[in-house]
Amino acid sequence: MFRSAEDLSSKLRLARYVIDEVTLKVVYLAARMQKPLLVEGPPGCGKTELAYAVAEAADTVVERLQCYEGITEDKAIGKFDEALQKLFLETQRGQGDDWDAIRRGLHTLEFFSDGPLLRALRYEGKPCVLLVDELDKVDHQFEALLLELLSAWQITVPKLGTIKAKTVPFVVLSSNEDRRLGDPLRRRCFYLRFEYPTVEREQEILALRSTTEDPALLGQLAGLAQALRGWRLEKPPSIAEMLELARALELLGVREIEPEQRDLLLPLLAKTEPDRRRLLMRLGFEGLVQDSKRYRDERCAPPAALAPAVAV
């Protein structure tokens, strides 16, 4: 998928995805060695976006399996199209009595509606990106369903047989850690731990992905995100939500966040009633704004104010 780590880095930059050096090399190795990536961390810290950024960098598509409690094999792998099978049987009436051949014909890929796992294996040309999102929402039985795919790059379906990969997909498994994933799955993967970005990294992300060009406002937004996450809200703001806030402030012509804007910003920042009540506290919100400016001023300090570099 990528000629070198430097090639991946430049293409991810064009995809507007900010990545550190260690994560970059792990992603590159996963692509070259055909190893799945297991990415764990809090919601909204860039796990899902990594899969889409790699797909854009590789000029390929994403096959996404969104996990949820109660998901079935049919949703993940696919199932036989019974209506099409019935139609085929009706057309075979009077065409002979070789029912064994007819039965075999009914259980082929022509009568099978592929789910995202099977589509990823059958993707032709360059490999696609297979995103299994929020894997921690399923049980261990469903998790075990993935083991054959992740180790042998094939899927065995009753009555259909074993389907081998035409191309090996780049696999990203994401988890918000609602439950611990099993060791059999973990040992098949390279592991990445994502956290919310630092103020400096978030400002870089905002500058790259938003249309706001004011570095002071971007620095304050990054500082506000840091302050809000430090409050341990029920729903801390994701990177995507801070990008939305940057866009909203740009549309309103706001150049600096002030305590007087509390009521305007509440619908954009508070996504649960307990969080809303906390942000409604006057002194609390004023403190958040002060912290956001402090983080910004520390981040945007002029070069003369910084300690001199030490040669090594």
C-alpha positions as CSV (number, residue, x, y, z in Angstrom):
1,M,0.0,0.0,0.0
2,F,2.9,2.4,0.8
3,R,6.5,2.4,-0.5
4,S,7.9,3.7,2.8
5,A,7.1,5.3,6.1
6,E,7.9,8.6,4.6
7,D,5.5,7.9,1.7
8,L,2.7,7.1,4.2
9,S,3.5,10.2,6.3
10,S,3.2,12.5,3.3
11,K,0.0,10.9,2.1
12,L,-1.6,11.0,5.6
13,R,-0.7,14.7,5.7
14,L,-2.5,15.2,2.4
15,A,-5.4,13.4,4.0
16,R,-5.2,16.0,6.8
17,Y,-4.5,13.4,9.5
18,V,-2.0,14.3,12.1
19,I,0.0,11.3,13.4
20,D,3.1,11.0,15.7
21,E,6.3,9.2,14.6
22,V,5.7,6.0,16.5
23,T,2.1,5.5,15.4
24,L,3.2,6.3,11.8
25,K,5.8,3.5,11.9
26,V,3.3,1.0,13.5
27,V,0.7,1.8,10.8
28,Y,3.4,1.3,8.1
29,L,4.5,-2.0,9.5
30,A,0.9,-3.2,9.8
31,A,0.4,-2.4,6.1
32,R,3.6,-4.1,5.0
33,M,3.3,-7.2,7.2
34,Q,-0.5,-7.5,6.7
35,K,-1.2,-7.3,10.4
36,P,-4.5,-6.0,11.8
37,L,-4.4,-2.9,14.0
38,L,-6.2,-2.9,17.3
39,V,-6.8,0.7,18.4
40,E,-8.1,1.4,21.9
41,G,-8.9,4.7,23.6
42,P,-11.7,7.0,24.6
43,P,-14.5,8.0,22.2
44,G,-13.7,10.8,19.8
45,C,-9.9,10.6,19.9
46,G,-9.3,9.7,16.2
47,K,-9.5,5.9,16.1
48,T,-12.1,5.6,13.4
49,E,-10.7,8.5,11.5
50,L,-7.4,6.6,11.2
51,A,-9.0,4.0,9.0
52,Y,-10.5,6.6,6.7
53,A,-7.2,8.5,6.5
54,V,-5.3,5.4,5.6
55,A,-7.9,4.6,2.9
56,E,-7.6,8.1,1.5
57,A,-3.8,7.9,1.6
58,A,-3.9,4.6,-0.2
59,D,-6.6,5.7,-2.7
60,T,-8.9,2.9,-1.7
61,V,-12.3,2.3,-0.1
62,V,-13.4,1.5,3.5
63,E,-15.6,-1.5,4.3
64,R,-17.1,-0.6,7.7
65,L,-18.6,-3.0,10.1
66,Q,-20.3,-1.0,12.8
67,C,-20.6,-3.2,15.9
68,Y,-23.5,-3.1,18.3
69,E,-25.0,-5.3,21.0
70,G,-26.9,-8.2,19.4
71,I,-25.2,-8.0,15.9
72,T,-25.5,-11.3,14.0
73,E,-23.2,-13.1,11.6
74,D,-25.6,-12.2,8.8
75,K,-24.9,-8.5,9.3
76,A,-21.1,-9.1,9.4
77,I,-20.6,-11.8,6.8
78,G,-23.8,-11.8,4.7
79,K,-26.6,-14.4,4.0
80,F,-28.2,-16.2,1.2
81,D,-30.8,-14.3,-0.7
82,E,-33.8,-16.5,-0.2
83,A,-36.0,-14.6,-2.6
84,L,-33.5,-15.0,-5.4
85,Q,-33.1,-18.7,-4.6
86,K,-36.9,-19.1,-4.8
87,L,-37.0,-17.3,-8.1
88,F,-34.2,-19.6,-9.4
89,L,-36.1,-22.7,-8.3
90,E,-39.2,-21.6,-10.1
91,T,-37.3,-21.1,-13.4
92,Q,-35.8,-24.6,-13.1
93,R,-39.2,-26.4,-13.1
94,G,-39.3,-28.7,-16.0
95,Q,-35.6,-28.4,-16.7
96,G,-34.7,-31.9,-15.5
97,D,-34.6,-33.7,-12.2
98,D,-30.9,-33.2,-11.2
99,W,-31.9,-31.7,-7.8
100,D,-28.4,-32.3,-6.4
101,A,-26.9,-30.0,-9.0
102,I,-29.7,-27.5,-8.5
103,R,-29.2,-27.6,-4.7
104,R,-25.4,-27.0,-5.2
105,G,-26.1,-24.1,-7.5
106,L,-28.4,-22.5,-4.9
107,H,-25.5,-22.3,-2.4
108,T,-23.0,-20.3,-4.4
109,L,-21.8,-16.7,-4.2
110,E,-24.3,-15.8,-6.9
111,F,-27.1,-16.2,-4.4
112,F,-25.2,-14.7,-1.4
113,S,-25.5,-11.1,-0.3
114,D,-22.1,-10.1,1.0
115,G,-21.7,-8.4,4.3
116,P,-18.7,-6.0,5.0
117,L,-16.3,-8.8,6.1
118,L,-16.8,-10.8,2.9
119,R,-16.8,-7.7,0.7
120,A,-13.4,-6.8,2.2
121,L,-12.0,-10.2,1.3
122,R,-13.5,-10.2,-2.2
123,Y,-12.3,-6.7,-3.0
124,E,-10.2,-6.9,-6.2
125,G,-7.3,-4.8,-7.3
126,K,-5.6,-2.9,-4.5
127,P,-6.5,-3.9,-0.9
128,C,-9.4,-2.0,0.8
129,V,-9.5,-0.9,4.4
130,L,-11.7,-3.0,6.7
131,L,-12.9,-1.0,9.7
132,V,-14.5,-3.0,12.5
133,D,-15.7,-0.2,14.7
134,E,-16.5,-0.3,18.4
135,L,-15.7,-4.0,18.7
136,D,-16.0,-3.8,22.5
137,K,-19.8,-3.6,22.0
138,V,-20.1,-7.3,20.9
139,D,-19.8,-10.5,23.0
140,H,-16.9,-13.0,23.0
141,Q,-18.8,-15.3,20.7
142,F,-19.0,-12.7,17.9
143,E,-15.4,-11.6,18.6
144,A,-14.3,-15.2,17.9
145,L,-16.0,-15.0,14.5
146,L,-13.1,-12.7,13.4
147,L,-10.3,-15.0,14.4
148,E,-10.3,-17.0,11.2
149,L,-10.3,-13.9,9.1
150,L,-7.5,-12.2,11.0
151,S,-5.2,-15.2,11.0
152,A,-5.9,-17.0,7.7
153,W,-7.5,-14.2,5.7
154,Q,-10.5,-16.4,4.9
155,I,-14.1,-16.9,6.1
156,T,-15.9,-20.3,6.3
157,V,-19.7,-20.1,5.7
158,P,-22.0,-23.1,6.2
159,K,-23.3,-24.4,2.9
160,L,-21.1,-21.9,1.0
161,G,-17.7,-23.2,2.0
162,T,-14.4,-21.3,2.7
163,I,-13.9,-18.0,0.9
164,K,-10.2,-16.9,0.6
165,A,-9.1,-13.3,0.3
166,K,-8.5,-12.0,-3.2
167,T,-6.6,-9.2,-1.6
168,V,-5.6,-8.9,2.1
169,P,-7.4,-5.8,3.5
170,F,-5.8,-3.3,5.9
171,V,-7.7,-4.0,9.1
172,V,-8.5,-1.5,11.8
173,L,-10.3,-2.8,14.9
174,S,-11.4,0.1,17.2
175,S,-12.5,-0.2,20.9
176,N,-13.8,2.3,23.4
177,E,-13.0,-0.2,26.1
178,D,-16.5,-0.9,27.3
179,R,-15.2,-4.4,27.9
180,R,-11.9,-6.1,27.6
181,L,-11.3,-7.8,24.3
182,G,-10.0,-11.4,24.4
183,D,-6.3,-12.4,24.2
184,P,-6.8,-14.6,21.1
185,L,-7.8,-11.5,19.1
186,R,-5.1,-9.3,20.7
187,R,-2.3,-11.6,19.8
188,R,-3.2,-11.5,16.1
189,C,-2.9,-7.7,16.1
190,F,-0.5,-4.8,16.4
191,Y,-1.8,-2.6,19.3
192,L,-2.1,1.2,19.4
193,R,-3.3,3.2,22.4
194,F,-4.9,6.5,21.5
195,E,-5.6,9.3,24.0
196,Y,-7.0,12.8,23.5
197,P,-4.4,15.0,21.9
198,T,-2.2,17.5,23.8
199,V,-3.0,21.2,23.4
200,E,-0.2,21.5,20.9
201,R,-1.3,18.5,18.8
202,E,-5.0,19.5,18.9
203,Q,-4.1,23.0,17.7
204,E,-2.2,21.4,14.8
205,I,-5.2,19.2,14.0
206,L,-7.6,22.2,14.1
207,A,-5.3,24.3,11.9
208,L,-5.1,21.4,9.4
209,R,-8.7,20.4,9.3
210,S,-10.7,23.6,9.9
211,T,-11.0,26.7,7.7
212,T,-10.2,29.0,10.6
213,E,-7.0,30.8,10.1
214,D,-6.7,32.7,13.4
215,P,-3.9,31.0,15.4
216,A,-5.0,32.7,18.6
217,L,-8.6,31.3,18.3
218,L,-7.3,27.9,17.3
219,G,-5.0,27.9,20.4
220,Q,-7.9,28.9,22.6
221,L,-10.1,26.1,21.2
222,A,-7.4,23.6,21.8
223,G,-7.0,24.9,25.3
224,L,-10.8,24.8,25.9
225,A,-10.9,21.1,24.8
226,Q,-8.1,20.4,27.3
227,A,-9.9,22.2,30.1
228,L,-13.2,20.5,29.4
229,R,-11.7,17.0,29.3
230,G,-10.0,17.8,32.6
231,W,-13.4,18.4,34.1
232,R,-14.3,14.7,33.6
233,L,-17.6,15.5,31.9
234,E,-20.0,12.7,31.2
235,K,-19.5,13.4,27.5
236,P,-16.1,15.1,27.0
237,P,-15.7,16.8,23.6
238,S,-14.3,14.8,20.7
239,I,-11.9,16.2,18.2
240,A,-14.7,16.3,15.6
241,E,-16.9,18.4,18.0
242,M,-14.1,20.9,18.5
243,L,-13.8,21.2,14.7
244,E,-17.5,21.9,14.6
245,L,-17.1,24.5,17.3
246,A,-14.3,26.2,15.3
247,R,-16.7,26.3,12.3
248,A,-19.5,27.7,14.3
249,L,-17.3,30.5,15.8
250,E,-16.1,31.3,12.3
251,L,-19.7,31.7,11.1
252,L,-20.5,33.9,14.0
253,G,-17.4,36.1,13.5
254,V,-16.1,35.3,17.0
255,R,-12.4,35.8,17.4
256,E,-12.1,35.0,21.1
257,I,-14.2,33.0,23.5
258,E,-15.4,35.0,26.5
259,P,-17.5,34.0,29.6
260,E,-20.4,36.1,28.3
261,Q,-20.8,33.6,25.5
262,R,-21.7,30.7,27.8
263,D,-25.3,30.3,26.9
264,L,-24.5,30.4,23.2
265,L,-21.8,27.8,23.5
266,L,-23.7,25.4,25.8
267,P,-25.6,23.6,23.0
268,L,-22.3,23.0,21.2
269,L,-20.3,21.9,24.3
270,A,-22.8,20.1,26.7
271,K,-24.4,16.9,25.3
272,T,-25.9,15.7,28.6
273,E,-28.1,17.4,31.2
274,P,-25.5,16.9,34.1
275,D,-22.8,18.4,31.9
276,R,-25.1,21.3,31.0
277,R,-25.8,22.0,34.6
278,R,-22.0,22.0,35.4
279,L,-21.3,24.4,32.6
280,L,-24.2,26.7,33.7
281,M,-22.2,27.5,36.9
282,R,-21.0,31.0,36.3
283,L,-17.6,30.6,38.1
284,G,-17.1,27.2,36.6
285,F,-17.5,28.4,33.0
286,E,-15.4,31.5,33.7
287,G,-12.7,29.2,35.0
288,L,-12.8,27.1,31.8
289,V,-12.4,30.2,29.7
290,Q,-9.5,31.5,31.8
291,D,-7.9,28.0,31.5
292,S,-8.4,28.0,27.7
293,K,-6.6,31.4,27.4
294,R,-3.8,30.2,29.7
295,Y,-3.3,27.1,27.6
296,R,-3.4,29.2,24.4
297,D,-0.9,31.8,25.7
298,E,1.5,29.1,26.8
299,R,1.2,27.4,23.4
300,C,1.5,30.6,21.4
301,A,4.3,32.1,23.3
302,P,6.8,34.0,21.0
303,P,10.1,32.2,20.3
304,A,12.1,34.7,22.5
305,A,10.1,33.5,25.5
306,L,11.0,29.9,25.0
307,A,14.0,28.2,26.5
308,P,17.0,28.0,24.2
309,A,17.4,24.7,22.4
310,V,20.2,22.4,23.7
311,A,22.5,20.8,21.2
312,V,23.0,17.0,21.6
